[in-house]
Each structure stands twice: as C-alpha cells, then as structure tokens.
Amino acid sequence: MNAVESWSAADEPQLKDRLEQRAEPVLLRGLVHHWAAVKAGSDGPLGICDYLQRLDRGVEVMATKTRAAARGVMGYNDSLTDFAFVKARMSLPEFMSNLAAYLPVDGAPSIAAQCARVSDVIPGFLNENRLRALPDVVPNFWLGNALTVPVHHDHPYNLACVVAGRRRFTLFAPEQVGNLYIGPLEHTPSGAPISVVPPKSPDFERYPRYREALASARVAELAPGDALYIPPLWFHQVEALEKVNLLINYWWPVVGAKDLPAPAHALMQAIQVLNALPAAQRAAWAAMFEHYVVQREQEPAAHIPEPWHGVLARRR
C-alpha cells in the first residue's frame, strides 16, 4: 500500500474547486486544526463529549453497537446471513454516557453515533467551527469508540475532518470494484454496499482477488485537525483508532444534468435489465456501454454533424 498524497492546504473558498478537479484522494494536514472542537478534543478522552454536551438540542441519534463476534467491525456476520451489529435511537447524552462507561473497559463493544446531521443535533457547532471552503454544505458527525467500517463508497464528493481521536483510511480506486467482493446492493448496513471481506483478517483463500486490491490501495492516518478528500466512487475502509473519536464529514453532490436521474439509478436499472439476458448478449451490450457511455477510446459523436448529436450531445 502507498501513502495518500499530502497537502498543506489552507481553508479558503478556492479549495473546493481544487478538490473537485482531482481524480485521486488527498490528505489535508491541519486543515481544521484551528477549530474550537479540535481544541476541546485535546482536553482528555472525554473533552469532546463535554464540548458536545453544551451544544446538544435534545434530538435523538442513531446508535450502532457491534455484536461480540464482530470484533469491532460494522459489517455482516461470518455466514453473511445477518448484520453483526444492532441499532437503536437514543439521545446524544445517553449515547455519550455509554461511551464514557466503556472507556475503562478493555474489549468493550464498539459503539458509534453515525451520520448524525450537525444542524439537527448540535447546531451551535456550525457557528464555532466553520469551513470556509464549503460554506453552504451542512456536515454530519460520527462519534464513537474503536470501530471499523468495511470498504464501501459514496457517490458525492467527500471531505472527512478528524476532530478527536485518530482515524485510518484505506482507499481503493473505482476500478478495483471487481477485487473487493462487494456485498448485496440492496441489503446493506446503512445504504452503501460494503465489502464482505473481513477487514482485520482477510481470508485470501475465500477472497483471492482481495490481494490485488490491497496491492493497489492507498492509506492515510489522520490526527485531530487533519482532513481527507475522497473523490466520488473511491472505495474506503475507515478505522476509528481511539476509545473516543469524532469525525465531521461534508458531502456535496456531483452536479450533472438536472432533468436526468442520478447515475446510481441508471446503474441499478441497467443491472436489472441486462442480467435477464444471455451471456453473449451481455457481452455485446458491454461493448455498447464502453463506446457510448464510458467513451474511453473515442468520442462517439465526433463524425456526426452537431445538430444531429441528439442524446450524444455533451451536456457539460
């Protein structure tokens, strides 16, 4: 595995455009080190909880707790018949009370309040911890102890900012999808399909192509104040490494044609339609998709007069 490229970028409006132009992830050292929340997180393991307690507005969060056999991984059980965790709604103070209770316990269950909208649960956070690069994007927060989220991907642009604790990201380019053994597209832990390969002890006999994925992987370890930009569709595994961790992440959409469905919907429809065809026909349609959709080798409308481009017309 290779290290993710690192920048010493400032939090400025131009940063958004610089990130959107990148096809690969980048580690932004110290991007949010000036935040009040980062300073609070340095005041002992529960410093960040004291800070969040002051901002709490009584809105419940979705709390996740891994089962004992999961070994701190929020994924499937070994037989791929069920999830290896349970979920429950609770107040933020109740969740942080559980987090504090587990602090001195070795081998405690992994728990996390995941993907909670900052503006709903702790709205005051936005006034005290601003990101000038993304002023109109409302972030989410992820609070918990040591927990591993298996390999998955997101469709929007993603900027993940570590506020307390440390996190390790292992990233894979989209073309590694066939080597990652992604699980069901519908029966997912939280919306995004995940890899079924056990992240802490991969079974290479059962999942041999995962070796190739790991050989191409990028890795980044973030300290408080660091941020990681993850381009759309880049797969990533996320490990929270401390007994108390807080991540703030910003998702913002890839803007396409407003009158067309999202690419993910087009993919799901294509899968449903083409999976009903014989193998030879699927191969033939693969050539059509490569030529007309991916357009890796040539511009399919280059030889056609522009007024007749029709659906092949470039929209941006």
N, C-alpha and C positions, 0 to 999 in steps of 0.2 A: 504494500500500500504506500502511496505517496501523500505528502502533506498538501493540504489545500493552500493555494496561493494566498499570501497575506498582504494586506494594505494597511497603511496608517492614514485612513481617510477621516476627514472632518465631517461632522454632522451639518450639512449645508444643502440647500434646495437642489443643487446640481447633482447630488449623489444619486438621486432616483434615476435620472436619465443614464448615468454611467453604469448603474447596475443593470438596467433593462437591456443595455446593449451587449451585456456579457452572456456567453453561452455556457459558462462554467461557474462553479461556486467560488466565493472569495471570502476570506476571514478578515474582518474589520476590527483590528485590535484597538481597544479602548474607546470605541465609538460612543458608548453611553456611560463612560466612567464618571462623568460629572453629575449623573442623576442622584437625587436625594435618596432614592430607594436603594441604589448600589451602596451608598454610604451606610444606610441603615442595616443592610445585609452584612456589613463587616463587623457589626457590634454583637458578635457571638452567634451561635447557631439559630437562636430564635429572634434575633434582631429584626429580621424581615417580617416575622409574624407580628411583632409589636407594632411595626410600621403599618402593616395592612389592617390590623385591628382598628386603628384610628380612622381608616378610610372606609370601613365596612358600612354598607347601607341595608343590610338585612336580606339581601337576595340570595337564594339558595344556589349552590354549585353542584355539579355532577361529580361525585367522588368515586374513584375506582380503587378496588382492593384486590390484589392478586391472591390466588389460592396458594396453599403451601407448596404444592408440587410445581408451581410455575417458576420458582427460583427467581422471582423478581422481574419476570417478563410478561408484558401485557399482550398475550397472543392467544393461540389455540392450545388445547391440551395435546398430549402426545399422540392420541389416536385421531386427532382432527375431527372430533365429534361435538365439541363444545368449546366455549371460551374458558380461559384459565384465570378468570377474574370475575368479580361481581361489581355492580354499580348501584349507587343509592344517592338520592338527593339529600343534602343537609346544608345547614348554614355554614358560612365561612368560619366563624368562631368555633363551631363544633368540629369542623374538619381540622382546624389548627390545634385544637385540644388533643385530637388523636395523634397528630403529628408530633406534638410535644411528649405525649405518653410513650411513643415508640422510640424517642430519641436515645434513651439509655439502654435499649433492648437490642442485643446482638441477634441477628437473624430475624428481625421483625418483618412483618408483611410489608410489601411495597404498596404505598398508597399515593394517590395523586388527585388533585382537583384539576380537571383537564379542560382546556379550551373554553374557559370562562371569559365572557366579554367584559373588558375592563370598564366600559361606560355603564354597564348594568350593575356590577357588583362593587367596584371600588372607583367610582367616577372621579374622585379627587386626585387619583393617581395621574391623570392626564394633565392637570394643572401644574403638578410638581415635577413631572418627568416628561418633558417634551422632546419630540423628534422632529427637527425642522425639515429633514429630508422627506418626511411623509406626513405633512400636517393634517391631511384630510382622511387618513386611514385610522380607523378605530382598532386598536390591538386586542389580543386575547392574552390571558395569563395561564400558566401551567405551574402549579405549586405542588410539591410533594417531597418524598424522600428518595432513596436509591431505587430507580425503576428504569427498565429498558423497554423502549417501544421498537418493535421489529421494523425491518425495512418496509418502507411504503413511499408513496409520492403524493404531491399536491399539484393541483392544476394552476393556481395563481403564482405570481411572484411571492417570495417568502423572505422576510428578514427576521431572524431569530436573535433576540438580545438576552444575554445571561445577566441576571440581576443579583442572584445569590447562589452559592454553590458552584460546582463546575459541571460542564456537560461535554460529552464526547460524541461527535457526529461522524458516522461512516457513510460516505456518499458514493453512489454509482450512477453513471451516465444512463440516459434512457435506453440506449441500445443494448444494455445488459439485461433487459427485461426477461429474455429467454433463459438466462442463467440464474435468476433469483428465485424461481419457484414461487411465484405469486399465487396466493390462495384464491378462494371464491371472490368473484367480483361483486356479488350482492351480500352474502353473509359475512360481513366484516365487523371488526371490533368497534369502529366509530366512523364509518363512512368510507375511508380509504382502504383498498385492498392491501394486505400485508403479505410478506414472505412467510412461508411455513417452516423455513429452515431455523432450527433452534440457534439463536444468535450467540449464545455463550459457549456452546459446544456443538458446532455443525457436524452432522453425520454425513461425511463425504461419500460413504458407500450408498446411502439412500439418495443423496443430492449431489452427484459428482460434478455437475456444471457450476456449482457454487464456488469451487476453487478458482475457476476462471474469472468469476465476478470479483472475488476478493483480490485477485492479482491486479485488477484494474482500478480498485477502489481508491478513494481519497479520504483522508482522515483529518479532522480538526478538533482540537481540545480547547474549549473556551473557559476563561476565567471571568469573574464578575466584571462587567463593563464591556466585554467583548461582544461582537455581533457576527452572525454568519448569514451571507446572502446565498439562498438556494434557488436556482432558476427553475421555472416550471418543468414538471415531469422528471426532475432529478430524484432518484430514489435515495432515501436516507434512513439510517438507523440512529436512534437518539438514546444515549445513556446518561441519566442523571446520576452523578457520582458521589454526592454527599448525602448526609442524613436530612438536610433541608436544602431544597433547590427552588429557585423561582426563575422562570423564563417568560419573557414578554415577546410575542411574535406578531408581526404585521404581514397580513396577506392583502395583496391588491391585484385586481384582475388584469389578465392579458386582454387588451381591447381588440376585438375583431369586428366583423360586420354586425350591426345591431339587429338586423332583421333575420339573422340566421341562428339556428340552435348552437349550443355550446359544442366544442369538438368531442367532449366525452359522450354526449348524447349520440352524435354521429357514429362514434366508435361502437357503442353498445348496439345500435341498430344494425350496423354492418356485421357485427359478430352474429347476431341473431339470424340475419338473412343468409349470410354466406355459410354458416355452419350447417344449414339444411341442404347444401349442395354436395355432389360427389367430389372427391379429392381432385380430380382433373380439372373440374370447373373452378374450384377454389384457387388452384394454381394459376389458371387463366385470368381470373379476376385479380389475383395478386399483381400480375403484370400491368393490368389496367390501373390499379391503385398506385403502383410505382410510377407510372408515366404521368397520369393526370393529377394525382393528389400530392405525392411526395415530390415529384419533379426534380429528382436528384441529377439526372443526366442532361436534361434539356428542357427548354421552355415549350410546352406542348402547343401553344398558340402562335409561335413565332412566325409561322408560314401562312397565317390566316390574316386577311385584312381586319384591322382593328374594329370596324363597325360590326363585324360578324363574330367577335370573340365570345359573345354570349356568357355562359356560365364560366368560361375560362378567363374572363377579364379579371385582371388584378384589382383587388379592392383596396390595397394599401401598398 
